[in-house]
Amino acid sequence: MSEFKELVFSGVQPTGNLHLGNYLGAIRKFVALQQSHNCVYCVVDLHALTAQLVHEDLPGQTRSITAAFLASGIDPKAHIVFNQSRVPQHAELAWIFNCVARIGWMNRMTQFKDKAGKDRENASLGLLAYPSLMAADILVYRATHVPVGDDQKQHLELTRDIAQKFNSDFSDRIAQCGLGVETLVGNEKINGYFPLTEPLIEGPAPRVMSLRDGTKKMSKSDVSDLSRINLTDDAETISKKIRRAKTDPEPLPGDLEGLAGRPEAENLVGIYAALSDSTKEAVIAEFGGQQFSAFKPILSELAVTVLAPISSEMRRLLDDVTYIDAVLADGGERAGVIAQKTMKDLREIIGLL
Ligand code: TRP
């Protein structure tokens, strides 16, 4: 039970091109949530510095994610779209959270272990502290819901740990300042300043796999461009990639169990289900027994129908840099109003003059 006003926040890093997995796993959910919630969608450019400080074209990447948001149907007037570094309160709150979170919490993050690899001593301090900045992104707006992929679940748990520790460390001060919202933590009612944010992970296609290897996630860093459908691919390229997608020689099975041990078949069925807002069961019911030579053209037509308008709108927007930059400036200003209020409250709670 929490009485925090519901607000959705999510962030996407401006590194590499967006692909079908990002669209189905994240952006499409961002679009749908606009109907039920106030939403803040952020291109997290400061996060992009954690793994690699110098980027070839950071402004271009930031604009490209923004264009993908807009082309997919995110409304920057009704909601907020901006890039993180425009609102300095993200970094300011991240510092406070660096002092709330424990080093042990950060060391346990599997994404840090994966990204840092064997040479942990040589990873940037920013890469270790990354989840603290992510918690700040979310909590500077006191967001209650965050649509993310399942790989971000652990970071969301950490965000809750930070919120909870802050709420309990400062519960008296929060009450004294009259800034708390009554929240239930276990069986105890406390005056919390931060909500315990919920991840929104469910959905028909949480994992879109590589078109070349059904056991690997579709990824922007895969060397083979045939392994993924980029959001900027035109109709012809989309069809070609689906035509050349790896499959096995069997026809589609007659029931869901028949997909077990057939990762490529399962991936294509999952993509069809997600693109058509349906389920794998329904797709199997319709196409079970058919050869891939029959299924692939139908899948390809569906993918082109859904994605080609987005890719052409993206290309149109990317030719209009002035418009994109104006959207980010306007979003940054409106986000800044909320973030400044949070930092003002926090200065009072913490005792920073
Ligand atoms: N860590 C997220 C990712 O790599 C990106 C991100 C940064 C984010 N801040 C966020 C996602 C806040 C949701 C909310 O995908």
Boltz pocket constraint, residues with backbone or C-beta under 6 A from the ligand:
constraints:
  - pocket:
      binder: B
      contacts: [[A, 9], [A, 10], [A, 11], [A, 12], [A, 13], [A, 44], [A, 47], [A, 133], [A, 134], [A, 137], [A, 138], [A, 146], [A, 147], [A, 148], [A, 152], [A, 155]]
      max_distance: 6.0
